[in-house]
């Protein structure tokens, strides 16, 4: 997505450390981590599906801030996110990844909070120089310099087999190839997706591969609620790993990528 701020956005500097271990917590189906915003520790949602650091206007825009600029050039999973703001911050620090300040996109994310004050989304631009390793059981995100990724994975695997899957970047989204039944699909990995999503056009062709087909609702980042159809995939294969009866999908109109959160290890620099 072209940056509506041009070159006025923040520039992120990475620390010298080649490995950053960052505690994460569950917020519903989402993952959160802390960062310093203007010197104060705040909670953010991890979302590599978002191209940039995006802030919650409910928390970051003063009520009387008439200087904030309104824009409407970003999209959620359902529709355009109208009425976005641009807000200036003095500093940001995500466990050593720092921005000295600048202007950032801002919109109301209060519907994502679920009892926790959320100050924004940690998008791809924040950690794009690293490989990501999620340990959901331990509640840890490890950011790795690509030079040390292989040795770190070998150490953690302790001799157990490791499945490596080729990754192709589509803009800021990492995509992998997967199979559902006889169909080969390209799936985008999005740690900020609260549910798994498939493209609208697959509903009929995957009929025999879906169970529990029904209608439901889906709320995107724009807070718009839309009626969708959902089902449970009987069998999903990624590389040499097979997943059965565990991936629930929701049908979206005119989605350009299928979004899947099924891999814990993501090599973006291989």
DANORHU-V95536 format. One record per backbone hydrogen bond with DSSP energy under -1.0 kcal/mol. CO is the residue of the C=O (numbers start at 1). NH is the residue of the N-H. E is the energy in kcal/mol with one decimal. If there is no record, write none. Layout:
# DANORHU-V95536
CO & NH & E
CO & NH & E
This chain:
# DANORHU-V95536
3 & 6 & -2.0
5 & 8 & -1.8
8 & 103 & -1.5
13 & 98 & -2.4
18 & 145 & -2.9
20 & 143 & -2.7
22 & 141 & -3.1
25 & 32 & -3.0
27 & 30 & -1.9
30 & 27 & -2.9
31 & 46 & -2.7
32 & 25 & -2.1
33 & 44 & -3.0
35 & 42 & -3.2
36 & 93 & -2.2
37 & 40 & -1.6
40 & 37 & -2.9
42 & 35 & -2.1
43 & 119 & -3.2
44 & 33 & -2.3
45 & 122 & -3.3
47 & 50 & -1.6
50 & 124 & -3.1
51 & 125 & -1.3
54 & 121 & -3.2
55 & 107 & -2.1
56 & 59 & -1.4
56 & 60 & -2.4
57 & 61 & -1.7
62 & 65 & -1.8
64 & 66 & -1.8
71 & 84 & -3.1
74 & 81 & -2.7
79 & 76 & -3.0
80 & 82 & -1.0
84 & 71 & -2.4
85 & 106 & -2.2
87 & 104 & -2.7
89 & 102 & -2.0
91 & 38 & -3.0
92 & 99 & -2.5
93 & 36 & -3.1
94 & 97 & -1.6
97 & 94 & -3.1
98 & 13 & -3.2
99 & 92 & -2.2
102 & 89 & -2.5
104 & 87 & -2.6
105 & 55 & -2.9
106 & 85 & -4.1
107 & 57 & -1.8
109 & 112 & -2.3
110 & 113 & -1.3
113 & 116 & -1.8
119 & 56 & -1.9
120 & 45 & -2.6
121 & 54 & -2.1
121 & 123 & -1.1
122 & 47 & -2.2
123 & 126 & -1.6
127 & 130 & -1.9
131 & 144 & -2.7
132 & 266 & -2.2
133 & 142 & -2.8
135 & 139 & -1.1
135 & 140 & -2.1
139 & 24 & -2.1
140 & 135 & -2.8
141 & 22 & -3.3
142 & 133 & -2.1
143 & 20 & -2.5
144 & 131 & -2.8
145 & 148 & -2.6
148 & 152 & -2.0
149 & 153 & -2.6
150 & 154 & -2.3
151 & 155 & -1.9
152 & 156 & -2.2
153 & 157 & -2.2
154 & 158 & -1.2
157 & 160 & -2.1
168 & 175 & -2.6
170 & 173 & -1.8
173 & 170 & -3.3
174 & 189 & -3.0
175 & 168 & -2.5
176 & 187 & -3.1
178 & 185 & -3.1
179 & 237 & -2.5
180 & 183 & -2.1
183 & 180 & -2.4
185 & 178 & -2.5
187 & 176 & -2.6
188 & 260 & -3.5
190 & 193 & -1.6
196 & 250 & -1.3
197 & 259 & -1.1
198 & 252 & -1.3
199 & 202 & -1.8
200 & 203 & -1.2
202 & 206 & -2.0
204 & 207 & -1.5
206 & 209 & -1.7
207 & 210 & -1.2
209 & 234 & -2.5
211 & 232 & -3.5
214 & 230 & -3.1
216 & 228 & -2.7
218 & 226 & -2.2
220 & 223 & -2.1
224 & 220 & -1.4
226 & 218 & -2.1
228 & 216 & -3.0
229 & 251 & -3.3
230 & 214 & -2.6
231 & 249 & -2.5
232 & 211 & -2.5
236 & 243 & -3.7
237 & 179 & -2.4
238 & 241 & -2.3
241 & 238 & -2.6
243 & 236 & -3.2
247 & 233 & -2.3
249 & 231 & -1.4
250 & 198 & -1.6
258 & 188 & -5.2
259 & 197 & -2.3
264 & 134 & -2.5
266 & 132 & -1.2
